[in-house]
Amino acid sequence: MKIKQTGVAVLLVAGLILMTGCDQAEKAAQQMLSKTAESAKQAIDDTHKAAEQALSDATGGLIEKEQPEQENKDSSKAI
């Protein structure tokens, strides 16, 4: 009888340890995904700024930058 109780207790503890490990792995994966998304967003923003600067340099400043509010309205229409 004691062996059965001990076996059940060991299985329960092993299950809890396994679940805790899975939760930690999931949290680590979410953090990594979040950092990756932030890095991608930063790269896109940097590329956008560089493209705007290149366009400004190429046109000699003849093309004026649109207002952000107008830009947002135009991009929301495209979607």
NORTAPE-V150855 format. One record per run of one state. SS is the DSSP state (helix for helix, strand for strand, loop for the rest). FROM is the first residue (numbers start at 1). LEN is the number of residues. If there is no record, write none. Layout:
{{SS:FROM:LEN} {SS:FROM:LEN}}
//
This chain:
{{loop:1:1} {helix:2:58} {loop:60:8} {helix:68:11} {loop:79:1}}
//
